[in-house]
């Protein structure tokens, strides 16, 4: 019978990796998409 995998626990001295840079990058890309979308939407409405 297969043995269940053991979950490795982090040691007390190890810290979790920081994802602040990834979070900021996602926010910047998201803002760019939203601003671009609204810009195209305004141009579309302006033409008609």
C-alpha angles and dihedrals in degrees: 000000000000117000118231116252116253117234112233112226121210117249118248092247095055119087127209115256117264115244096185093114093050091048092051091047091052091049092051093049091046092051090049091052093047094047091047092048093051091045092055091043092053091047090050092051092044092058095054 
